[in-house]
């Protein structure tokens, strides 16, 4: 390696390779498999229902068996409005069939809220929950009236911290109240069942929770701004594991776990069911028609005559805010998917948010974290440039050895190593610092891509959304100019005309490459280059005082 130009190109190439590898693994084409049929799903063996049935309830045309005509015709929708959630609840079984996020506009500058969950003709993304089994009101074999409600519209009152929405039904001697408990400023909803056995015989049922979504809704992503649509889960054995629709089609998930959680992911948002973390649950999935399902089911509960119980779980639907998700369940915060370098990305994200808390502007926070990271890595940068300069100064002696031992390769190696030892030069000194820095570059990339805090976050002037590309392509051009300046500062002697042309056009190629990157990430690279230029000038000036040449004649 003769120059910083070589290191930069190699670093960007390797980082790009890792990005492509991660993107291909999570967002690339998946093998096509035949969807799991409903009949196959019934053999998953989830729990031990008293009637031996393990079918997974789905609403709509894909539902196994026939839904109750009474439920279908008389069900209504209850709407709930809080400061952060707008929710629609279908009273047929108490499912959440619509959910929007008023704090998050659909697009930059839009007055429409982001729609996370909906049930429309041809598309469904809903959150189901209920009680199944021989005595469960939500078993497909059972028919009952929909939940009764006191009012059809609920709104969190000014000054109130909590809103409780009760739904009541009576089924075959079971008095059931399903409560949705909303809290101010929170995206997690507590869902509780108050069940009393008013009959003279014991009753057995199982709590379950589903997330149901159409497999294909036309959304897609790119390598620079990936969009993962699919499921994920966490168990007592694995804190976080993706399980996309392709995985569902190939094999039913079936895991026993103490606690655990299941989720459906989008780029910046997540919907998740978190059952009682002290109870044993079975986590499972299936594909029925064009719908994918991931869910959890708890053990069978048996109530003797006159007994009552309370069954609770938490439903989260909102932005991937790591602190809030981490408080709900172990590993749920990993749905903010930083890839295999999450242990580096998470501290960097903490540092970024801490800085933003002081400067308010996310663009300024990116600039400051770049300064801090480059400052921390300065000793490695200094080693890198000094090693490169020493290797350049050593080149005449290396060429002399090569000429002397051109016909004896066995002597060449030991002679070179002796020369390095005598001159106190490490031939890998220029490479190793760059290799150490690459994981940090990659980790920062995922921080900028995955963090919902940067969604629609403005910087200044024409940069109004750091999560999207530069609308005027100014930052990619500035990045290319800075890269060209770094090439001129440390020119590499290349005799081959083709290589010279390739290296000359490299800044242009990377500028075009960066056009599709989020502007926040391009801002980071541009500022990083400016700092590198300043560091190079400072380091080279010091080396020249020591008599080391920093440029080739």
C-alpha positions in Angstrom: 0.0 0.0 0.0 1.5 3.3 -1.1 -1.0 5.9 -0.3 -4.1 6.8 1.6 -6.0 6.6 -1.7 -5.4 2.8 -1.7 -6.6 2.4 1.9 -9.7 4.5 1.3 -10.7 2.5 -1.8 -10.1 -0.8 -0.1 -11.9 0.3 3.0 -15.0 1.5 1.1 -14.9 -1.6 -1.1 -14.8 -3.9 2.0 -17.5 -1.9 3.8 -19.6 -2.1 0.6 -19.1 -5.8 0.5 -20.3 -6.2 4.1 -23.3 -4.0 3.4 -24.2 -6.0 0.3 -23.8 -9.3 2.2 -26.0 -8.1 5.1 -28.6 -6.7 2.6 -28.6 -9.9 0.5 -29.1 -12.0 3.6 -32.0 -10.1 5.0 -33.6 -8.4 1.9 -32.4 -10.4 -1.1 -34.5 -12.9 -3.0 -35.5 -15.9 -1.0 -36.2 -19.4 -2.2 -39.9 -20.0 -3.1 -41.7 -22.6 -1.1 -45.2 -23.8 -1.1 -47.3 -22.0 1.6 -48.2 -24.0 4.7 -51.8 -25.1 4.5 -54.2 -24.5 7.3 -54.5 -28.2 7.8 -50.7 -28.5 8.3 -50.8 -25.6 10.7 -53.3 -27.4 12.8 -50.6 -30.0 13.5 -48.1 -27.6 15.0 -49.0 -28.9 18.5 -49.3 -25.5 20.2 -50.4 -26.1 23.7 -52.8 -28.8 24.9 -56.4 -27.7 24.3 -58.9 -29.8 26.0 -60.6 -30.6 22.7 -57.3 -31.5 21.1 -57.7 -28.8 18.5 -54.6 -26.7 17.8 -55.8 -24.6 14.9 -54.7 -21.1 14.6 -57.5 -18.6 14.3 -57.5 -16.3 11.3 -60.2 -13.9 10.4 -61.4 -13.5 6.8 -61.5 -15.9 3.9 -58.5 -17.8 5.1 -60.1 -18.8 8.4 -60.4 -22.5 9.0 -63.9 -23.5 9.6 -66.9 -21.2 9.4 -67.1 -18.0 11.4 -70.2 -17.3 13.4 -72.8 -15.6 11.3 -74.0 -13.7 14.4 -70.5 -12.4 15.1 -69.9 -11.4 11.4 -73.2 -9.5 11.0 -73.4 -7.7 14.4 -69.8 -6.7 15.1 -68.9 -3.1 15.2 -65.7 -1.1 15.5 -64.6 0.8 18.6 -62.2 3.7 18.0 -59.7 4.8 20.6 -57.7 8.1 20.4 -54.7 8.9 22.6 -51.9 11.4 22.2 -49.7 8.9 20.3 -52.1 6.2 19.0 -55.3 6.0 17.0 -56.7 2.5 17.3 -59.7 0.6 15.8 -60.9 -2.5 17.7 -63.3 -5.0 16.0 -65.8 -6.1 18.7 -66.4 -9.5 17.1 -63.4 -10.9 19.0 -61.6 -7.7 20.2 -58.9 -7.6 17.5 -57.0 -4.5 16.7 -57.8 -4.0 13.0 -56.5 -0.4 12.5 -53.7 1.6 14.1 -52.1 4.9 13.0 -49.3 6.9 14.6 -50.3 10.7 14.7 -46.8 11.7 15.9 -45.3 10.3 12.7 -46.4 11.8 9.4 -46.8 9.4 6.5 -44.3 11.4 4.4 -42.2 14.4 5.1 -44.6 17.4 5.5 -47.7 15.3 5.2 -50.8 15.9 7.4 -51.6 12.2 7.2 -50.4 10.0 10.0 -48.4 6.9 9.4 -50.6 3.8 9.0 -49.1 0.8 10.7 -52.0 -1.6 10.9 -55.1 -1.8 8.7 -57.7 -4.2 7.4 -58.8 -3.4 3.9 -60.1 -5.3 0.9 -57.2 -7.4 -0.3 -54.8 -6.6 2.6 -54.7 -7.3 6.3 -52.3 -6.4 9.0 -54.0 -7.0 12.4 -53.3 -7.9 16.0 -55.5 -10.8 17.2 -55.8 -12.1 20.7 -58.3 -14.2 22.6 -59.2 -17.4 24.5 -59.4 -20.7 22.7 -59.9 -24.3 23.5 -63.0 -26.4 24.4 -64.4 -23.6 26.5 -62.7 -20.7 24.9 -65.1 -18.2 23.2 -62.6 -17.6 20.3 -62.3 -21.2 19.2 -63.4 -21.7 15.6 -65.8 -24.4 16.6 -67.6 -22.0 19.0 -70.2 -19.4 18.2 -71.0 -16.4 20.3 -72.2 -12.8 20.3 -69.6 -10.1 19.8 -68.2 -8.1 22.7 -70.6 -5.5 24.2 -69.2 -2.0 24.8 -70.3 1.0 26.7 -69.3 3.6 24.0 -68.1 3.4 20.5 -65.5 6.2 20.7 -62.9 6.8 23.4 -60.4 9.6 23.8 -57.7 10.1 26.4 -59.0 13.1 28.3 -56.8 16.2 28.8 -54.9 15.7 32.1 -55.6 12.0 32.3 -52.7 9.5 32.3 -54.7 6.4 31.5 -57.7 5.3 29.4 -59.4 1.9 29.9 -61.6 0.5 27.2 -63.7 -2.5 28.4 -65.4 -5.1 26.2 -67.7 -7.6 27.9 -69.1 -11.0 26.8 -70.6 -14.1 28.3 -69.9 -17.5 26.8 -71.2 -20.8 28.1 -70.9 -19.8 31.7 -67.7 -17.7 31.4 -68.1 -14.1 32.2 -65.3 -12.3 30.3 -64.2 -8.7 30.3 -61.4 -7.8 27.9 -59.7 -4.6 28.8 -57.4 -2.4 26.7 -55.4 -0.1 28.9 -53.8 2.9 27.2 -51.3 5.3 28.8 -50.3 8.8 27.9 -47.2 9.0 25.8 -46.9 5.2 25.5 -47.1 2.9 22.5 -47.5 -0.2 24.6 -51.1 -1.2 25.4 -51.9 -3.5 28.3 -54.5 -6.2 27.2 -56.1 -8.0 30.1 -58.8 -10.7 30.4 -60.9 -10.8 33.6 -62.5 -14.2 33.5 -65.0 -15.7 36.0 -66.5 -19.2 35.8 -70.2 -18.7 36.7 -71.1 -22.3 35.7 -71.2 -25.4 37.9 -68.5 -27.2 35.9 -64.8 -26.6 35.4 -63.7 -24.6 32.3 -60.5 -24.9 30.3 -59.1 -22.4 27.8 -55.9 -21.0 26.4 -54.8 -17.4 25.9 -53.2 -16.7 22.5 -51.9 -13.7 20.6 -51.4 -13.3 16.8 -49.9 -10.9 14.4 -51.4 -11.4 10.9 -50.1 -9.8 7.8 -50.4 -10.3 4.0 -47.1 -11.6 2.7 -46.9 -9.3 -0.3 -48.1 -5.8 -0.2 -45.8 -4.4 -2.9 -43.3 -2.7 -0.6 -39.7 -3.1 -1.4 -36.3 -1.6 -0.4 -32.9 -0.8 -1.8 -29.4 -1.7 -0.7 -28.9 1.9 0.6 -32.3 2.1 2.4 -33.4 -1.5 3.1 -36.9 -2.3 4.2 -37.3 -5.6 6.0 -40.9 -6.7 6.2 -41.4 -9.9 8.1 -41.6 -11.4 11.5 -39.1 -11.8 14.4 -39.2 -13.4 17.8 -37.3 -13.6 21.1 -37.2 -16.6 23.4 -35.4 -17.7 26.6 -32.8 -19.3 24.3 -32.5 -16.6 21.6 -32.8 -12.9 22.4 -33.6 -12.0 18.8 -34.2 -13.9 15.6 -35.7 -12.9 12.3 -38.3 -15.2 10.9 -39.4 -13.9 7.5 -42.3 -15.0 5.4 -40.0 -17.3 3.4 -39.0 -19.0 6.6 -42.7 -19.4 7.5 -43.4 -21.0 4.1 -40.6 -23.5 4.5 -41.1 -24.5 8.1 -43.5 -23.7 11.0 -41.8 -22.1 13.9 -42.6 -24.0 17.1 -40.6 -23.1 20.2 -41.3 -23.5 24.0 -40.1 -20.5 26.0 -40.4 -18.9 29.3 -41.6 -15.5 28.5 -40.5 -14.5 25.0 -42.2 -12.2 22.4 -43.3 -12.2 18.8 -43.2 -9.2 16.4 -43.8 -8.0 12.8 -41.2 -5.5 11.6 -41.1 -2.6 9.2 -38.2 -0.3 8.6 -38.7 2.1 11.5 -41.7 0.6 13.2 -42.7 -2.6 15.0 -45.8 -4.4 16.3 -45.2 -6.9 19.0 -47.0 -9.1 21.5 -45.3 -9.6 24.8 -47.0 -12.3 27.0 -46.4 -12.8 30.7 -42.7 -13.2 31.0 -43.0 -15.6 33.9 -45.3 -18.0 32.1 -44.4 -20.7 29.7 -45.4 -19.9 26.1 -45.2 -21.6 22.8 -44.0 -19.3 19.9 -45.2 -20.4 16.5 -45.9 -19.3 12.9 -47.8 -20.4 9.9 -48.8 -19.3 6.4 -52.5 -19.5 5.5 -53.3 -18.5 1.9 -51.5 -15.2 1.4 -51.2 -14.4 5.1 -48.3 -14.9 7.4 -48.9 -15.4 11.1 -46.6 -15.3 14.1 -48.0 -15.8 17.6 -47.7 -17.1 21.1 -49.9 -19.3 23.1 -49.8 -19.9 26.9 -50.6 -23.0 28.8 -54.1 -24.2 29.4 -55.9 -22.5 32.3 -58.6 -24.4 34.2 -61.2 -22.6 36.3 -63.3 -24.4 38.8 -66.9 -23.3 39.4 -66.9 -19.8 41.0 -63.2 -19.2 40.4 -61.9 -16.2 38.5 -58.5 -15.2 37.0 -56.8 -12.3 35.3 -54.7 -12.9 32.2 -52.5 -10.1 30.9 -50.1 -9.4 28.0 -48.7 -6.3 26.4 -49.1 -5.1 22.9 -46.7 -2.6 21.4 -47.2 -0.8 18.1 -45.0 2.1 17.2 -41.5 3.4 16.5 -38.4 1.3 17.2 -37.4 3.2 20.3 -34.7 1.1 21.9 -35.1 2.2 25.5 -38.9 1.6 25.5 -38.6 -1.8 23.8 -35.8 -3.0 26.1 -38.1 -2.2 29.1 -40.8 -4.5 27.7 -38.9 -7.7 27.0 -35.4 -9.1 26.8 -34.1 -8.6 23.2 -37.1 -6.7 21.9 -34.8 -3.6 21.4 -32.8 -5.7 18.9 -35.6 -5.2 16.4 -33.6 -2.0 15.8 -31.5 -4.3 13.7 -27.8 -3.2 13.6 -26.7 -6.5 12.2 -23.7 -8.5 13.6 -22.1 -5.3 14.9 -24.9 -4.3 17.2 -22.6 -4.3 20.2 -20.7 -1.4 18.5 -23.8 0.3 17.0 -25.7 0.5 20.3 -23.0 2.6 22.2 -22.6 4.8 19.1 -26.3 5.3 19.1 -26.2 6.2 22.8 -23.4 8.7 22.1 -25.3 10.2 19.1 -28.5 10.7 21.1 -26.6 12.1 24.0 -25.0 14.7 21.8 -28.3 15.5 20.1 -29.8 16.2 23.5 -27.3 19.1 23.9 -27.2 20.4 20.3 -30.9 19.6 19.4 -30.1 19.3 15.7 -29.4 15.7 14.4 -27.2 17.0 11.6 -24.9 18.7 14.1 -25.0 15.6 16.3 -23.7 13.6 13.3 -20.9 16.1 12.7 -19.9 16.0 16.4 -20.0 12.2 16.7 -17.8 12.1 13.6 -15.3 14.5 15.2 -15.3 12.4 18.4 -14.9 9.1 16.5 -12.1 10.4 14.3 -10.4 11.9 17.4 -10.5 8.6 19.2 -9.1 6.8 16.2 -6.4 9.5 15.6 -3.6 7.3 17.2 -4.4 4.6 14.7 -4.5 7.1 11.8 -1.1 8.4 12.8 0.3 4.9 12.9 -1.2 4.3 9.5 0.3 7.4 7.8 3.7 7.0 9.5 3.9 3.4 8.4 3.0 4.3 4.9 5.7 7.0 4.8 8.3 4.6 6.2 7.4 2.1 3.6 7.8 4.7 0.8 11.2 5.7 2.2 12.2 2.1 2.3 11.2 1.4 -1.3 14.7 1.9 -2.8 16.2 -0.7 -0.5 13.3 -3.1 -1.2 13.9 -2.7 -5.0 17.6 -3.3 -4.4 16.8 -6.6 -2.6 14.4 -7.6 -5.3 17.1 -7.1 -8.0 19.7 -9.0 -5.9 17.5 -12.0 -5.3 15.3 -12.0 -8.4 16.4 -15.5 -9.2 16.1 -16.9 -5.6 12.7 -16.5 -4.1 13.6 -18.5 -1.0 16.2 -15.9 0.0 14.0 -13.0 -0.9 11.5 -13.6 2.0 14.0 -13.8 4.9 16.0 -10.8 3.4 12.9 -8.7 3.3 11.9 -9.6 6.9 15.5 -8.8 8.1 15.2 -5.4 6.4 11.9 -4.7 8.1 13.4 -5.7 11.4 16.5 -3.6 11.0 14.6 -0.5 9.9 11.9 -1.1 12.5 9.1 -1.0 9.9 5.9 -3.1 10.1 4.7 -3.8 6.6 1.2 -4.3 7.9 1.3 -1.1 9.9 -0.7 0.8 7.2 -3.4 -1.9 6.9 -4.2 -2.9 10.4 -5.4 0.5 11.6 -7.8 0.7 8.7 -9.1 -2.8 9.4 -9.7 -1.8 13.0 -11.7 1.2 11.9 -13.9 -0.6 9.4 -16.3 -2.1 11.9 -16.9 1.4 13.3 -17.7 2.7 9.8 -20.1 -0.2 9.2 -21.7 0.2 12.7 -22.3 3.9 12.1 -23.9 3.1 8.8 -26.5 0.9 10.5 -27.1 3.5 13.2 -28.0 6.1 10.6 -30.1 3.7 8.5 -32.0 2.0 11.3 -32.6 4.8 13.9 -36.2 6.1 13.7 -35.0 9.3 15.4 -33.4 10.3 12.1 -36.6 9.7 10.1 -37.7 13.1 8.7 -35.1 14.8 10.9 -34.0 18.1 9.3 -30.4 19.5 9.3 -30.2 22.8 7.6 -30.8 24.6 4.3 -31.7 22.0 1.6 -31.3 18.9 3.9 -34.7 18.5 5.4 -34.6 14.7 5.9 -31.4 13.0 7.1 -32.9 9.6 6.5 -33.4 10.2 2.7 -31.0 11.0 -0.1 -29.8 14.5 -0.8 -32.5 16.0 -3.1 -29.9 18.3 -4.8 -27.0 15.8 -4.7 -24.8 18.4 -3.2 -23.4 16.3 -0.4 -22.3 13.4 -2.7 -20.5 16.0 -4.9 -18.8 17.5 -1.9 -17.8 14.0 -0.8 -16.3 13.3 -4.2 -14.3 16.6 -4.1 -13.0 15.7 -0.6 -12.0 12.3 -1.8 -10.2 13.8 -4.8 -8.3 16.2 -2.5 -7.2 13.2 -0.4 -5.9 11.6 -3.6 -3.9 14.7 -4.5 -2.5 15.0 -1.1 -1.1 11.5 -1.2 -0.6 10.6 -4.8 0.2 7.0 -5.7 2.7 6.2 -8.3 1.0 4.0 -10.8 2.7 3.2 -14.1 -0.1 1.4 -15.7 -2.3 3.9 -17.7 -5.5 1.9 -17.1 -4.9 1.9 -13.3 -4.2 5.6 -13.4 -7.5 6.2 -15.2 -9.4 4.0 -12.7 -8.0 5.8 -9.7 -8.6 9.2 -11.3 -12.3 8.4 -11.8 -12.7 6.8 -8.4 -14.1 9.9 -6.6 -16.6 10.3 -9.4 -17.7 6.7 -9.0 -18.1 6.9 -5.3 -20.0 10.2 -5.6 -22.5 8.5 -7.9 -22.6 5.5 -5.6 -23.5 7.8 -2.6 -26.3 9.5 -4.4 -28.7 6.9 -3.1 -27.3 6.9 0.5 -29.2 8.6 3.3 -28.0 12.2 3.5 -27.1 11.7 7.1 -24.6 9.0 6.2 -23.1 11.0 3.3 -22.8 14.0 5.7 -20.8 11.7 8.0 -18.5 10.5 5.2 -17.9 14.1 4.0 -17.1 15.4 7.4 -14.9 12.4 8.1 -12.9 13.1 4.9 -12.5 16.8 5.9 -11.1 15.7 9.3 -8.9 13.1 7.6 -7.5 15.8 5.4 -6.7 18.0 8.4 -5.1 15.0 10.2 -3.0 14.1 7.2 -1.6 17.6 6.8 -0.8 17.7 10.5 0.8 14.3 10.5 2.8 14.8 7.3 4.1 18.1 8.6 5.4 16.3 11.7 7.0 13.5 9.6 8.7 16.0 7.3 10.4 17.5 10.3 11.8 14.0 11.1 13.1 13.8 7.6 10.5 11.4 6.3 9.2 12.0 2.8 5.4 12.1 2.7 5.1 12.2 -1.1 6.8 10.5 -4.0 8.7 12.6 -6.5 
